[in-house]
């Protein structure tokens, strides 16, 4: 092992490689912590820590008094892929609907604000320009999947408040106004859920989320969207398609 890295991280990567290579198959039991400790000549606490990090991701699971097993693929999880080869992205609603499942939207907050310096910087607006905010909880079969905070320059979408975005597609509306986002700057991190998002999404505090940020530009290079989205890691796998 490479002693420049913590031992538990090295062991974690080794276990993940063996899962990816098919040495440990879905449903198969791993060697016990005691056995791994002997095999790799490291203490059991290090083995335990490595395994727990993989269990937290749902790749392994434990059964009391029986051991640790490789999780089987979860067909209920959404594999949300974005094509970044040309800086493009597809909205969550369109993506999920394309899989044959129906995304339900609940508008939590909407309206115009004009005093957020943070959003003005993100949208490259002048001081006190109007910003339309649209915050939505997005669910499948009554269970939350994502929480989205969307900010849009009001000057491009003057009649936006006349539309019901619990039923209508925001991107379809933007396309009708000739300001459809065609290129994106995106970022993604994974973080443990915190208050008040846990309450809004009705999930446990120990859960993890993909935190995504999008800045979308129309064909003329105007910034038309800044969205921060919290996507449940237990309901979705976020991936990239790069060519």
N, C-alpha and C positions, 0 to 999 in steps of 0.2 A: 504493500500500500504506500501511497504518497503522503509522507508525514507533514507536508506543507499545508494540507487541508485537515480540518477536524476529522477524526476517525469515523464519527457517525455519518458525516456527509459522504465520505468515501464508500462506506458500506451501503448507504442508501442508494447511491448511484450504481453500485454493483448489483444490488437486488433489482432495481428498475431495468438495468440492461438485461438481466436474465429473464425478466418478465417479457420485455420487448423481443428478445431473441427466441422466446418460446421454450426456454428451459423450465420455467415455472408457468404452467398453463392455467387458464381460468378455472376456478373451482379447486385447484390443487393446493395441498397443504405445504407450507414452507417448513424447513428444518426448525426445530425449537430454538429458543433464545440460548439455551444451554449448549445445544449442538453447534450453533453458529459461533458462539464464544470460543469453543474448542477449535473449530475449523479455521477461524481467522485470527486466533490468538489475541483476542481483545476481551475486555470485561463485559459482563452481561448488561450492565447499565448502558454501555455504548450501543450494544445491539438493540436493546429496548428502545432507546431514543431514536435510532435510525428507523426502526419499524413503525414507531408511533407517528413519525412525520409522513410516512406513506399511507398509514391508516387514515390520517386526517384528510388526505386527498381522495379517499375512497377507492384507491387502487388495491389496497389490502383490507381485510376485515378480520376481526377476532371472534371466536366462539369460546366462551368460558369453559375451561377444563378440556378443550379439544385442540386449540392451537390457532395459528394465523393462516389465512387462506387468501388466494388471489381472487379478486372480485371478478364476476362475470360481466361482460358488456351490458350496460343498462340501456335497453332499447327505448326507455321513456325519456332519456336525456336528449336535449336538442343539441345537435352539432351545428353551431352557428359559425359558418365560414365566411370570411371576407376576402375578396380578391384585391390584393394590394399591388398587383403587377402594374397597374396604371393609376394607382392612388384612388381607386373607386371603392365604394361600399354599398351594401344593400341594407335597407332599413330592417329592423327586427320584425316588424309586422309583416312586411312582404315576404321575408325569409320564412317565417313560421307558417304563414298561410300557404306558401309554395310546397310545404311538406304535407299538406292536407289537414293540419291541425288549425284550430281557430283561436286567434289571440283576442282576448277581451281587454278593453281599455276603460279605465276609470280616471276621469279628469279630477285631480286633487286641487289644482289651483291654476288659474289663467287670468290674463289681464296685462295692462300696460304699466311699466315702471320707467322712470327716467332719471334715476339717481344712483345707479350702480356703476362705480368706476371700474370695478373688476370686469363686469360684463361689457362695458364700453371698450375696454382694452381687448378683450377676446374677440369682439365683433368689429374692432377698428372703427368705432363710431366717435363722433364729436361729443363733447360734454353735454349731458342732459338730452341727447337724442332719445326718442322713444324706443323702448325694447318690449316686445311681446313675449311673455313667459307662458309656457305650457308644460305643466308638471303632471305626469301620468303614471299610474300604477298599471302594469301590464301583466295579465294572468292567463293561465290555461286551465280549464275545468275548475275554476274557482280558486286556484292556488297561484300566488304571486310568482312571477318569473323575473320581472325587471321593474326597476323604478327609474323613470327618465325625467330629467330636468332640462327642458329645451328652451333656448333663448333665440329670438329671431328679430332682426331689424324691422320695426313696424313700417318704415317708409316703403318697403318693397311689397308689403302685404296689408294694405289699408283696410280691407274688409275681413280680416282673419277671424275677428270675434263673432262673425255671423255664422260660422261653421261649427258643427258638432264633431269634435275629434275623438269622441268615444266610438263613433260609427265610421266617420270618414277618415281616409288616409291623409296624413299631413303631407307626405311627399307628392301625392296626387294633386293636392291643392297647390303646392309650390310649383309643380310643373305647369298647372293651368295659368299661373301668374308669370310664367317665363323666367322664373328664378329657381329652377330645380338645381340642387347641389350635384355637380358632376365630378368634383374632385375633393379629396379629404386629406386633412392632416389628422392623424389618429394616435392615441396613446392608450396603453392598458397596463394596469397593475392589479395585483391580487391583495386584498386586505381582509382582515377579520371584521365582521359586521359590528356596528356600534349604534348607540342610541342617537337619534330617534328612528333610524332606518329599520332597525329590528322590529319596532312596533308598527311602522307603516306597512312593512312587508309581511308581518306576522310570522317571523321566523326566529329561531333561537340565537342567542348572542354568540355562541361558539361557531356559528356558520361563517363561511368565507364567501366573498363576492369578487367577481371581475369588475373593476371600476374602469369604465371606458370614457374617453373624451374625444369628441369629434368637432372639428371646425370644417364646415362645408362651404365650398365656393361654387357659384354658378358659372356658366360658360364664359362670362365676361370678367371673371376673376373677383366678383363681389363676394364678400363673406355674407352668407345668408343663414347660417345656422351655427350655434354652439350648443352642443348637447353633452351633458354628463349623465352617464347611465350606469346603474348598479345591476349587474346580472348575476343571478344565483348560480354558484358553482355546483350545487347539488341538483340543479335542474338543467344545466346547459354546459357544454364544452365549447369554449371559444377558440377558434383556429384561424389560420391565415392560409390563403392560397397565393403562392408567389411563383411567377414564371419569368 
